């Protein structure tokens, strides 16, 4: 016969890769707001000036580049928040280039994710929307197409490519998070090496 006394269930504690309950940095929030404002204005002005002097085919390439940029930064933001810090400590002990930068990014994951996913992501979304509207207007003017159908098609295509690309990117970022962070760390290490060299 089985005992009627209920057995205590073992509680499983899930360890997080990052330090919980971090304090909100007011200075970082203000910096992010100002940075987003100036970047958004600058990129919008530059893109608008470029679109005024290029054909539709070039504008389409610009649009694809903007969408691709947003997807790439979304991958970086997801990878940093899911990466583990421990493997990079062993690399840092062996003085592997990029490991120190990777540790810094993981320790500041909320800031890196905020910049990549929110700042760059939202700016790319706004600019891609404006570029899509320009392309739709040019198609309607040059080829006498239906304004409503053309706008719906361009908007739907941009949204579908963006969402589909980010969905695929998130899967890659989660499965290969440490590799992505290491690649970014190696890229940033190039600039840190040049900075140290210039100081000397």
ABEGO torsion letter per residue (X at the ends): XBBABBBBBBBBBBBBABBBGBBBBAAAAAAAAAAAAAAAAAAAAAAAAAAAABBAAAAAAAAAAAAAAAAAAAAAAAAAAABBAAAAAAAAAAGBBGAAAAAAAAAAAAAAAAAAAAAAAAAAAAAAAAAAAAAAAAAAAAAGBBAAAAAAAAAAAAAAAAAAAAAAAAAAAAAAAAAAAAAAAAAAAAAAAAAAAAAX
